[in-house]
Amino acid sequence: MTNLQKEDFSKWYIQTIQQADLMDYSPVRGCIIFKPDSYEIWEHIQEEFNRRFKKEGIRNAYFPMLIPESFFTKEADHIEGFAPELPWVTEAAGEILEERLALRPTSETMIGTAFSDWINSYRDLPYEINQWANVFRWEKKTLPFLRTSEFLWQEGHTAHETESEARRRTLRMLTIYKEVVEELLAVPVYEGQKTPSERFAGAVDTFSIESMMKDGKAVQAGTSHYMGTKFAQAFDIKFLNRDNEHVFAHTTSWGVSTRLIGALIMTHGDEQGLVLPPRVAPTQVVLIPVGPWKKNPEIVERLAAIQKELLAKDVRVKLDDTDNSPGYKFNEWELKGVPLRIEFGPRDMENNQVMTKLRDQSEKVAVKLDDLEDYIFTQLDLMQGRLLESAKEMNRANEYTNIDTLEELKAHIEAKKEEGEVPGWVLAGWDGTEESEAKIKEETGFTTRNIPYAPPVLKSKCIVTGEKAKHTVWLARAY
Amino acid sequence: MTNLQKEDFSKWYIQTIQQADLMDYSPVRGCIIFKPDSYEIWEHIQEEFNRRFKKEGIRNAYFPMLIPESFFTKEADHIEGFAPELPWVTEAAGEILEERLALRPTSETMIGTAFSDWINSYRDLPYEINQWANVFRWEKKTLPFLRTSEFLWQEGHTAHETESEARRRTLRMLTIYKEVVEELLAVPVYEGQKTPSERFAGAVDTFSIESMMKDGKAVQAGTSHYMGTKFAQAFDIKFLNRDNEHVFAHTTSWGVSTRLIGALIMTHGDEQGLVLPPRVAPTQVVLIPVGPWKKNPEIVERLAAIQKELLAKDVRVKLDDTDNSPGYKFNEWELKGVPLRIEFGPRDMENNQVMTKLRDQSEKVAVKLDDLEDYIFTQLDLMQGRLLESAKEMNRANEYTNIDTLEELKAHIEAKKEEGEVPGWVLAGWDGTEESEAKIKEETGFTTRNIPYAPPVLKSKCIVTGEKAKHTVWLARAY
């Protein structure tokens, strides 16, 4: 056991995701290969969101990836926000294109243009769709899963008759994000509103769920935007309302991406490697023959029978009967974060039992073969809940709510550094000005994460100016 | 009822897919928007293939979309085949790239590079993965679903120890394609081997399933390629074999795309619009209140109750209680190809029954409410099988096996044209030369579709030269 996670979190992260066979680098700058285990985590995330979206009456669709340059220039804030990161197709089939085509960074412009054609009357509203797609943002600094030039995501886009209905949709999606990220990934989140400087390019209001990693840094895990009628005006999304007037629709958009995989790893991983919540683990249970098992073929036969029974009940279970030593196998499957290991050898067979070990527990437990199936279902459920609870505890231990000035914040960061501890998140008063926000970032590297719906404490004074605080905000370093 | 399908099949196709709300054009040349109904058909196709791939032990992964130019030049035939259709990213984030990046037309080069790193020993083999992705081919002539600049597909890539194992995988995937296309889409296919001139760029052997559309033209519905060690040599995919020698792996690739949606429509659609096989129909059953239903709220309540029960049994069912007239609704849902319509009005309520109409049958049938659920499941199953059978009949009626010379073929095409009938497919002898193949195409517009595994007749003489035939091939016009 090393102390790498504690000593050099970044190195631990890169080493873990590579050793656990989740990803590989690509020769193209900032692009990664999602190997089968990370892609399967993404598929479980997709399944759960698809189930929830369907319940909401939101349907999937697919829009072209290439977006003409002229589309972007229609909404001024939008182009300003995305232009610096766009890759461009300028040639195709041996010819220079008349107009450059951007690789989509997000699809508001493409879908806005379509909505303009499709929406004519209040009877067409709400119009609510979602897209699963690859998107591109050519960023300077990249990090596997968390910030890559190409990533996978879902982007929902809706149009509504009224502001209140659009705002309800915006907030409803944030709630769904919170539920799925907490229940499926066991990653606790902080819901709140983004400050104006951190809004999505072109949005009226942006809401986010933010999560705290084990190194105390924040990951923006999902965002939901209320666009007002800004995009409707830019793309001419007008409809005949109930009073027979042509008016602009109110639109929203919302997304989560493959960065959730990064957040999952940085929330639960430990010095031994990944720790995967059972609901998204590609392998939930691994069966390993132990002792002098090769002399008795019945050992592997019994394990194969257990595997078959579990597969029939939709448990994702592997049998590792390779030639490697049990110790090697234990390490490898721990590194991969498999929730439950089951060992079975000649002595266990005599006793009609198996030895079990949960990834987040240190003791092994003997379980009678007759009780095994119940034990597995119960323990996987318990572990799912336990991971969420221990992440919440980790979060609480790293929340600081009694820091009132920039000097105190700087001293806090310094002190934690000296102790070899993470600086965590700091709840602060903010006067609502961009100047104060910029000063916090400049002097501490902390940025406003969001304005929480329900802050644990209401801060009355701005951490920068000492003036009356307009909002209470979470401050943290962020990925 | 019009005769548009018979008189102008292309116009019928474009009009039908637009009116049925399956797609819309995009401002970018040759790109289309997959609206929710067509995207859902694709999702059902994906589900079924994922289920089958998983059974085969093939896992999903995701590789970067952008491919450096230098990758393509490694396999000479491959670059020659794809270069004319590639779109290129030349700038990103305000800078000109040092090396152009292609938008993937297929991922052999990217995945070959990865396999080279990942595969070291025979113990790593077989390495079998699949990717669901968007791909780009900038073609001159495009047609929604069947040939678009951007399309969606799956591409499987495998590496093996031996030729025989790789060839078994190649043919096994073709069998899976045949089964899924016939059982799920009810589109009968013709299995066979492509001629050398129609092979995938860089393959040793290409196999295809081809299907016949109602206008007698062919759609290549899926392909599977055995690459030999050509890509392994180009990308250095070497492994230590059981004799402790470094040798090249044998690779395969195989794919189906969203053109299956086009094939589905052109196989089953009729003058009234789409006809969708129940297993892939986004809406399988539509409930429509009829008669003076608005005066009696119980009508819609009862329909809502039926809907709820069916939804609970995973039937995809809609209730249309809009203000449109029943006649309007009947037409609209027929146009959309919904397999089963259920009408229910005050008189039906008195008789404790509903009136039902299957999309491919002309009579309405009264069904007692108590029997409805059974009726629905039985009839949807029967319809699924009936569609496959009637497509097979259509195929057989348009197969010609008694044409022996090019003159006869030209006369056949001319005669069919005069009769206003489709020229169909022609089974012909071929001497195996490129010259003969080119001549057929030049003089008749027919191309070799494939060399069937089991031709209905073996042709002994080449249709062009009259010499001894090397193969019996299917000839047809193709999309």
Interface residues (C-beta under 8 A of the other chain):
Chain A: D24 S26 P27 V28 C31 I32 I33 F34 K35 P36 Y39 E40 W42 E43 R59 N60 A61 Y62 F63 P64 M65 L66 I67 P68 F71 P84 E85 L86 P87 W88 V89 T90 E91 A92 A93 G94 R100 L101 L103 M110 T113 A114 D117 W118 I129 A133 N134 W138 E139 K140 E150 L152
Chain B: D24 S26 P27 V28 C31 I32 I33 F34 K35 P36 Y39 E40 W42 E43 R59 N60 A61 Y62 F63 P64 M65 L66 I67 P68 F71 P84 E85 L86 P87 W88 V89 T90 E91 A92 A93 G94 R100 L101 L103 M110 T113 A114 D117 W118 I129 A133 N134 W138 E139 K140 E150 L152
